[in-house]
Amino acid sequence: MRNGLSIDILSLGAGAAIAVVGALVLLDSAGSLDLSLGWMAVALIGAVGAILALSGLTRQPKRHD
């Protein structure tokens, strides 16, 4: 039997996307990567897109009883 633990997929995915963008910024500022402003914009838009896609996937449909 499962315990009452439930995982919020939206929060988990949003945190992962933000962590990836943060890691890219950290690597860029440390000099390990050379990312231009355009590539950072692509990474940010991709993170926002992933969060919005997860938001749409986890939304419960409205019931009309």
C-alpha positions, 0 to 999 in steps of 0.5 A: 500500500502506498503512503499519502506521499504525492509528487507535484510534477509541475513544481518538480519540472519547474525547479529542474528547468530553473536549475538547468538555466542557473547552471548555464549562467554559472558555467558562463560566468565561470568561463567554462562556456561562452554563451551569447545573449541569444543562446541565453534567450533560447535557454530561458524560452525553452525553460518557460516552454517546458514549464507551460507544457507541464502545466498543461499536462498536469491540469485536471479536466473540468467535470460537468456532472 
